């Protein structure tokens, strides 16, 4: 009697990009593991291509045994001669008690090693799998009964393959993954040679619970391996050892997956784990039959349900213990817990009838078929559309052909869906560029504040910081972000904003937008900040908190406020630095007022700082030469000698802030400084932010250095190897980046002045 696979050799060669001939040459177990690995990764939705995802697999080959089988085959031959027992026999003969690889517990050991690899940082996620295929194996004696059965003699042979995906819990919660269970602790040891001892099993259980930080009496259900499942020796040893280890004076429900699907040898533990996950999900324990009398059921208050029974939780979060063992003497134990409550994936945006879909497939035709399915689905409401979009979007991340579109609920069946495009297997680097003063406007962020809980939460969190520092709410006093019911204050009229509001408001918006994008998995490969845009980069680079960055923005605005006035400002010129220097020299000749080049934005764009009189003269001179020139919406002559008079006050304010927020404030993401035009490897300091305020903005040199940096990292010689994301309320830096040869389609600004978001 046994449980065997019908379609044991199936493999989707198209999905896995291999020929049918290569597939036929693979062992059956390898085919199943490859197919299931692909399906498990699709189910997980993780972005795995070119990533550090570990792979831990086990399998049992019975070919040699099957072709050399004889009626004289003994248990000694099985443990001494089988390839599956090589490690166990060595451990036994040398009397060593550490982890020892063996067939029936190999998937448990693989899981244990995968956990260690993830925790040590060797990989960000891991595949753990095992396969048991017994084709061609002729058994002389068949099994009666099942796991923990009185009539069992031998074990119910089974075939199967299992693959799971492991990931750190914090990462899975961050990425809104579907979590089947949480592994709290694991342990493996050996004490053979023929079967695990009760002492070894109890030691392993206690070790796993110690690592889990839980008490063994917290368990709600125990899934037993039952060594040589269904045998007199194995059942009695394991069940009684578990009963003694878990005894708490109240009933404990136990079971074994063999009674459901047979003994899967190499895949036995993972089959038990899948059963345990199913129990956690359904809150129901499947039945077993025909209990064995050698087990001390009554003594240890062990109960095996003979019909489906509800899973009873002692603490709210259900805990299940899973044992693994083998004929060679290895044993192991894993403690799992029900996953934390799952938040809805689509909470990023509220109260919108528009749903964005990202679809992916292995070919343009596959994407077109999925697109048509979305159109034909006629989903009943927005919530159903969002749930569908989340599932399809997570799968699309792994596919080479993709398309995206936004569907209004009312037009889902008539929408035009763009054709799929081929995306690189390894995503290109994404540089985030943060604008300084200039693009601010009254409607900036208002739509996102209304629709996005993440964006709104960050704005309100920072507004509390602003209130504690200034004494009033920026949101309430200016009418920014929140929907306003009256005209905004005079200070926010389009003629100009005071710098004390502008710098803080832009920093708040940029950090809120950073949090929103990060919440949906969009993260920077590198960062560049133009002028005061470097303040929000302190937070975006991981060098400091949001509160620290906002306090710096507030102090920055307060310190430079004395330089603000209608008689000074800045202007932009669409020309090279050499041409601008010539114009400045002509205009400033004989004038005691200074006019300086304050920003090197691109090879063909600079900014000037100085008196309004000279700025207007420079603009006229530029126009006379056919050069585009205009005033910038600020009344501060930034990044020039006009700042020298505020140096002491500026440094004093910054030093006070940094004392209250001790460092080190070292960026964790490459930051290309617009003070130096180079990578910033040192920590952020008061002196650095003074340089940011006083020195010319070297945006163009910083972009050049960034492009060279990523070209070297990717091995690409072109400028289309990187994408740019402008973090601003309106695109102002994109044109500067284009001047460096970056394709227009490689730059995007998620916000626009033409809309409220």
Residue pairs with C-beta under 8 A, 6 or more apart in sequence:
1 142
1 143
1 144
1 156
1 157
2 142
2 143
2 156
2 157
2 158
2 159
2 262
3 156
3 157
3 158
3 159
3 160
3 261
3 262
4 134
4 157
4 158
4 159
5 133
5 159
5 160
5 161
8 28
8 32
8 133
8 135
8 159
9 28
9 31
9 32
10 31
10 32
10 35
11 23
11 26
11 31
11 34
11 35
12 35
12 38
13 19
13 20
13 22
13 23
14 362
15 38
15 362
16 34
16 35
16 38
23 31
26 34
27 59
27 61
27 133
28 131
28 133
28 135
29 59
29 60
29 61
29 131
29 132
29 133
29 161
30 59
30 131
32 131
32 133
32 161
33 57
33 59
33 129
33 130
33 131
33 161
33 163
36 129
36 161
36 162
36 163
37 55
37 127
37 129
37 163
39 163
40 127
40 129
40 163
40 164
40 165
41 48
41 127
41 165
41 398
42 395
42 398
43 165
43 178
44 125
44 165
44 167
44 177
44 178
45 177
45 178
45 391
45 394
45 395
45 397
45 398
46 53
46 125
46 165
46 167
46 175
46 177
46 397
47 397
47 398
47 427
47 521
48 125
48 398
49 398
49 425
49 426
50 425
50 426
51 124
51 125
52 122
52 123
52 124
52 125
53 123
53 124
53 125
53 126
53 127
54 114
54 117
54 118
54 122
54 123
54 125
54 126
54 127
55 126
55 127
56 110
56 111
56 113
56 114
56 117
56 126
56 127
56 128
56 129
57 110
57 127
57 128
57 129
57 130
57 131
58 103
58 106
58 107
58 109
58 110
58 129
58 130
58 266
58 267
59 130
59 131
59 132
59 133
59 266
60 84
60 103
60 106
60 132
60 265
60 266
61 83
62 134
62 136
62 137
63 136
64 83
65 82
65 137
66 136
66 137
66 138
67 136
69 137
69 138
71 140
75 194
75 327
78 85
78 327
79 85
79 88
79 89
79 192
79 193
79 194
79 327
79 328
80 89
82 103
84 102
84 103
84 104
84 106
84 265
84 266
84 326
84 328
85 102
85 103
85 327
85 328
86 101
87 100
87 101
87 102
87 328
87 330
88 100
88 101
88 102
88 190
88 192
88 193
88 326
88 328
88 329
88 330
89 193
89 328
90 96
90 100
91 97
91 98
91 100
91 190
91 192
91 328
91 329
91 330
92 190
92 192
92 193
92 328
92 329
93 193
96 190
97 189
97 190
97 191
97 200
98 189
98 190
99 109
99 112
99 188
99 189
99 190
99 330
100 188
100 190
100 328
100 329
100 330
101 109
101 330
102 109
102 326
102 327
102 328
102 329
102 330
103 265
103 266
103 326
103 328
104 225
104 263
104 265
104 266
104 268
104 324
104 325
104 326
104 327
104 328
104 330
105 188
105 225
105 268
105 269
105 324
105 325
105 326
105 330
105 331
105 332
106 130
106 266
106 326
107 128
107 129
107 130
107 162
107 266
107 267
107 268
107 269
107 270
107 324
108 186
108 188
108 269
108 324
108 332
108 334
109 188
109 330
109 332
110 128
110 129
110 130
111 128
111 166
111 183
111 186
111 269
111 270
111 273
111 334
112 186
112 187
112 188
112 332
112 334
114 126
114 128
114 166
115 166
115 183
115 186
117 123
117 126
118 124
118 125
118 126
118 166
118 167
118 168
119 168
124 167
124 168
124 171
125 165
125 166
125 167
125 171
126 165
126 166
126 167
127 163
127 164
127 165
127 166
128 163
128 164
128 165
128 166
128 270
129 161
129 162
129 163
129 164
129 270
130 161
130 162
130 264
130 266
130 267
130 269
130 270
131 160
131 161
131 162
131 266
131 267
132 158
132 159
132 160
132 161
132 264
132 265
132 266
132 267
132 268
133 159
133 161
134 157
134 159
139 157
141 153
141 154
142 154
143 152
143 153
143 154
143 155
143 156
143 157
143 230
144 151
144 152
144 153
145 151
145 152
145 153
145 230
145 289
145 290
146 152
146 156
146 230
146 258
146 259
146 288
146 289
146 290
147 156
147 224
147 226
147 229
147 230
147 235
147 255
147 256
147 257
147 258
147 259
147 263
147 288
148 224
148 226
148 235
148 239
148 254
148 255
148 256
148 259
148 288
148 290
148 291
148 292
148 295
148 304
149 230
149 259
149 288
149 289
149 290
149 291
149 292
150 290
150 291
150 292
150 293
151 290
152 230
152 231
152 232
152 235
152 290
152 292
153 230
153 231
153 232
154 230
154 231
155 228
155 229
155 230
155 231
155 258
155 262
155 263
156 229
156 230
156 258
156 262
156 263
157 262
157 263
158 258
158 261
158 262
158 263
158 264
158 265
158 271
159 262
159 264
160 261
160 264
160 267
160 271
161 267
162 264
162 267
162 270
162 271
162 273
162 274
163 270
164 270
164 273
164 274
166 183
167 177
169 179
169 182
172 179
173 179
173 340
175 521
176 343
176 345
176 390
178 342
179 339
179 340
179 342
180 277
180 280
180 281
180 339
181 273
181 276
181 277
181 280
181 320
181 336
181 337
181 338
181 339
182 336
182 337
182 338
182 339
182 340
183 334
183 335
183 336
184 211
184 212
184 213
184 214
184 319
184 335
184 336
184 337
185 208
185 209
185 210
185 211
185 212
185 213
185 214
185 334
185 335
186 208
186 211
186 332
186 333
186 334
186 335
187 204
187 205
187 207
187 208
187 211
187 332
187 333
188 204
188 330
188 331
188 332
189 200
189 203
189 204
189 207
189 330
189 331
189 332
190 196
190 200
190 328
190 329
190 330
190 331
191 197
191 199
191 200
191 329
191 331
192 328
192 329
192 330
193 328
193 329
194 327
194 329
195 227
195 228
195 233
195 234
195 237
195 325
195 327
195 329
196 227
196 237
196 238
196 325
196 326
196 329
196 330
196 331
197 237
197 329
198 237
198 240
198 241
198 244
199 241
200 329
200 331
201 237
201 238
201 241
201 242
201 245
201 323
201 325
201 331
201 333
202 241
202 244
202 245
204 323
204 331
204 332
204 333
205 216
205 241
205 242
205 245
205 246
205 321
205 323
205 333
206 216
206 245
207 333
208 321
208 333
208 334
208 335
209 215
209 216
209 335
212 335
214 319
214 335
216 245
216 246
216 248
217 246
217 248
218 314
218 315
218 319
219 246
219 252
219 319
219 320
219 321
219 335
220 253
220 311
220 312
220 313
220 314
220 318
220 319
220 320
221 252
221 253
221 254
221 255
221 276
221 279
221 285
221 311
221 318
221 320
221 321
222 242
222 246
222 252
222 253
222 254
222 255
222 320
222 321
222 322
222 323
223 254
223 255
223 256
223 257
223 272
223 275
223 276
223 320
223 321
223 322
223 323
224 238
224 239
224 242
224 254
224 255
224 256
224 323
225 238
225 256
225 268
225 269
225 272
225 323
225 324
225 325
226 234
226 235
226 238
226 239
226 256
226 258
226 325
227 233
227 234
227 235
227 237
227 238
227 325
227 326
227 327
227 331
228 234
228 327
229 235
229 256
229 258
229 263
229 268
230 258
230 263
232 292
232 294
234 325
235 292
235 294
235 295
236 292
236 294
236 295
238 323
238 325
239 254
239 292
239 295
239 302
240 295
240 296
240 300
242 254
242 300
242 302
242 321
242 323
243 252
243 295
243 296
243 299
243 300
243 301
243 302
244 300
246 252
246 300
246 321
247 300
247 301
249 301
250 301
251 301
251 302
251 303
252 300
252 301
252 302
252 303
253 285
253 303
253 304
253 305
253 309
253 311
253 312
254 302
254 303
254 304
255 285
255 286
255 288
255 304
255 305
256 272
256 288
257 264
257 268
257 271
257 272
257 275
258 268
259 287
259 288
259 289
260 275
260 286
260 288
261 271
264 271
268 324
269 322
269 324
269 332
269 334
272 322
272 323
272 324
273 322
273 334
273 336
275 286
276 320
276 322
276 336
277 336
279 285
279 286
279 311
279 320
280 311
280 318
280 320
280 336
280 338
280 339
283 310
283 311
283 318
284 308
284 309
284 310
284 311
285 305
285 308
285 309
285 310
285 311
286 305
286 308
287 305
287 306
287 307
287 308
287 309
288 304
288 305
288 306
289 306
291 297
291 304
295 302
296 302
297 303
297 304
311 318
313 319
313 338
317 337
317 338
317 340
318 337
318 338
319 335
319 336
319 337
319 338
320 335
320 336
320 337
321 333
321 334
321 335
322 333
322 334
322 335
322 336
323 331
323 332
323 333
324 330
324 331
324 332
324 333
324 334
325 331
325 332
344 386
345 386
345 387
345 390
346 383
346 386
346 387
346 389
346 390
347 453
348 452
348 453
348 454
348 516
348 519
348 520
349 451
349 452
350 451
350 452
350 453
351 450
351 451
352 382
352 451
353 382
353 408
353 409
353 410
354 406
354 407
354 408
354 409
355 382
355 385
355 386
355 389
355 406
355 407
355 409
356 389
356 404
356 405
356 406
356 407
357 374
357 388
357 389
357 392
357 393
357 404
357 405
357 406
357 407
358 389
358 392
358 393
358 396
358 397
358 402
358 403
358 404
359 367
359 370
359 371
359 374
359 392
359 393
359 396
359 402
359 403
359 404
359 417
359 420
360 367
360 370
360 392
360 395
360 396
360 397
360 398
360 399
360 400
360 401
360 402
360 420
361 367
361 369
361 370
361 399
361 401
361 402
361 420
362 399
362 400
362 401
363 401
364 401
364 419
364 420
366 401
367 399
367 401
367 402
367 403
367 420
368 419
368 420
370 392
371 403
371 417
374 388
374 392
374 407
374 412
374 417
375 412
375 413
375 415
375 417
376 413
377 388
377 412
378 412
378 413
379 385
379 388
379 412
381 409
382 409
385 407
385 409
385 412
396 402
400 422
400 423
400 425
401 420
401 421
401 422
401 423
402 420
402 421
402 423
403 417
403 418
403 419
403 420
403 421
404 418
405 415
405 416
405 417
405 418
407 415
408 415
428 714
428 721
428 722
428 723
429 525
429 526
429 710
429 713
429 714
429 721
429 722
429 723
430 522
430 523
430 524
430 525
430 722
430 723
430 724
430 725
431 524
431 525
431 526
431 527
431 528
431 706
431 710
431 722
431 723
431 724
431 725
432 514
432 524
432 526
432 527
432 528
432 540
432 724
432 725
432 726
432 727
433 527
433 528
433 529
433 530
433 533
433 724
433 725
433 726
433 727
433 733
433 737
434 510
434 527
434 528
434 529
434 530
434 533
434 534
434 536
434 537
434 540
434 727
434 728
435 506
435 530
435 533
435 726
435 727
435 728
435 732
435 733
436 506
436 529
436 530
436 531
436 532
436 533
436 697
437 499
437 502
437 503
437 506
437 531
437 532
437 632
437 633
437 634
437 636
437 638
438 632
438 633
438 634
438 732
439 728
439 729
439 730
439 731
439 732
439 753
440 497
440 502
440 505
440 506
440 633
440 729
441 494
441 729
441 730
441 753
442 479
442 480
442 488
442 492
442 494
443 753
443 756
444 480
444 481
444 505
444 509
444 729
444 730
444 751
444 753
445 455
445 459
445 480
445 481
445 509
445 512
445 513
445 729
445 751
445 757
446 480
446 481
446 482
446 483
446 756
446 757
447 755
447 756
447 757
448 455
448 456
448 512
448 513
448 516
448 751
448 757
449 455
449 456
449 459
449 481
449 482
450 456
450 483
451 757
452 516
454 512
454 515
454 516
454 519
455 512
455 513
455 515
455 516
456 512
457 515
458 508
458 511
458 512
458 515
458 516
458 546
459 475
459 481
459 508
459 509
459 512
460 475
461 546
462 507
462 508
462 511
462 512
462 546
462 547
462 550
463 473
463 474
463 475
463 508
465 546
465 547
465 550
465 551
466 473
466 474
466 504
466 508
466 550
466 554
467 473
467 474
469 550
469 551
469 554
470 554
474 480
474 501
474 504
474 505
474 508
475 481
475 482
476 482
477 489
478 488
478 489
478 491
478 492
478 501
478 505
479 486
479 488
479 489
479 492
480 492
480 505
481 508
481 509
491 497
491 498
491 501
492 501
496 633
496 634
496 635
497 505
498 557
498 561
498 564
499 557
499 560
499 561
499 564
499 634
499 635
499 636
500 554
500 557
500 558
500 561
501 557
502 557
502 634
503 532
503 535
503 553
503 554
503 556
503 557
504 550
504 553
504 554
504 557
506 532
506 533
506 536
506 553
506 729
507 532
507 535
507 536
507 549
507 550
507 553
508 550
508 553
509 729
510 533
510 536
510 540
510 727
510 728
511 536
511 539
511 540
511 546
511 549
511 550
513 727
513 750
513 751
514 536
514 539
514 540
514 727
517 523
517 725
517 750
522 725
524 540
524 669
524 725
525 669
525 670
525 710
525 722
526 669
526 670
526 671
526 672
526 706
526 709
526 710
527 537
527 540
527 541
527 667
527 669
527 670
527 671
527 672
528 537
528 671
528 672
528 674
528 699
528 702
528 703
528 706
529 535
529 536
529 537
529 671
529 674
530 599
530 601
530 674
530 697
530 699
530 733
531 599
531 638
531 639
531 674
531 692
531 697
532 553
532 556
532 692
533 727
533 728
534 673
534 674
534 675
534 689
534 692
535 549
535 552
535 553
535 556
535 689
535 692
536 549
536 553
536 727
537 667
537 671
538 544
538 548
538 549
538 552
538 665
538 684
539 545
539 546
539 548
539 549
540 669
540 727
541 667
541 668
541 669
541 671
542 667
542 668
542 669
543 665
543 666
543 667
543 668
543 683
543 684
544 661
544 663
544 665
544 684
545 661
547 661
548 657
548 661
548 665
551 657
551 661
552 654
552 657
552 689
555 650
555 653
555 654
555 657
556 650
556 689
556 693
558 653
559 646
559 649
559 650
559 653
559 693
560 636
560 638
560 643
560 646
560 650
560 693
562 645
562 646
563 636
563 637
563 642
563 643
563 645
563 646
564 635
564 636
565 635
566 612
566 635
567 611
567 612
567 613
568 609
568 610
568 611
568 612
568 635
568 636
568 637
568 642
569 609
569 612
569 615
569 631
569 632
569 634
569 635
569 636
569 637
570 598
570 599
570 607
570 608
570 609
570 615
570 631
570 632
570 634
570 636
570 637
570 638
571 607
571 608
571 615
571 618
571 619
571 629
571 630
571 631
571 632
572 599
572 601
572 605
572 606
572 607
572 608
572 629
572 630
572 632
573 579
573 580
573 583
573 605
573 606
573 607
573 608
573 618
573 619
573 622
573 627
573 628
573 629
574 604
574 605
574 627
574 628
574 629
575 583
575 604
575 605
575 606
575 622
575 625
575 627
576 603
576 604
576 606
577 597
577 600
577 606
579 625
579 627
580 597
580 606
580 608
581 597
583 618
583 621
583 622
583 625
584 595
584 596
584 597
584 608
584 618
586 621
587 595
587 614
587 617
587 618
587 621
588 594
588 595
588 614
591 614
593 610
593 611
593 613
593 614
594 610
594 611
594 640
594 641
594 642
595 608
595 609
595 610
595 611
595 614
595 615
595 618
596 608
596 609
596 610
596 640
596 641
596 696
597 606
597 607
597 608
597 696
598 607
598 608
598 609
598 637
598 638
598 639
598 640
598 696
598 697
599 606
599 607
599 639
599 696
599 697
599 699
600 606
600 696
600 697
600 698
600 699
600 700
600 701
601 607
601 697
601 699
601 700
601 733
601 736
602 699
602 700
602 703
602 735
602 736
602 737
602 739
602 740
603 700
603 739
603 740
604 739
605 700
605 735
605 736
605 739
607 632
607 639
607 697
608 615
608 618
609 637
609 638
609 639
609 640
609 642
610 618
610 637
610 640
610 642
611 637
615 631
616 631
618 629
619 629
619 630
619 631
622 628
622 629
623 629
637 643
638 693
639 693
639 694
639 695
639 696
639 697
640 694
640 696
643 650
643 693
643 694
644 694
647 690
647 694
650 689
650 690
650 693
651 686
651 687
651 690
654 686
654 689
654 690
655 686
657 686
658 665
658 685
658 686
663 683
663 684
664 683
665 683
665 684
665 685
666 681
666 682
666 683
666 684
667 680
667 681
667 684
670 679
670 709
671 679
671 680
672 678
672 679
672 680
672 702
672 703
672 705
672 706
672 709
673 679
673 680
673 698
673 702
674 692
674 697
674 698
674 699
674 702
675 688
675 691
675 692
675 695
675 698
676 698
677 698
677 701
677 702
677 704
677 705
678 702
678 705
679 705
679 709
680 688
682 688
699 733
699 736
700 736
700 739
700 740
703 736
703 737
703 740
704 740
706 722
707 719
707 722
707 740
707 742
710 716
710 721
710 722
711 717
711 718
711 719
711 721
714 721
714 722
719 740
719 741
719 742
719 743
719 746
720 742
720 743
720 746
722 742
722 746
723 746
723 747
723 748
724 734
724 737
724 742
724 746
724 747
724 748
725 747
725 748
725 749
725 750
726 732
726 733
726 734
726 747
726 748
726 749
728 749
728 751
729 751
729 753
730 749
730 751
730 752
730 753
731 749
731 752
734 747
734 749
737 747
738 744
738 747
751 757
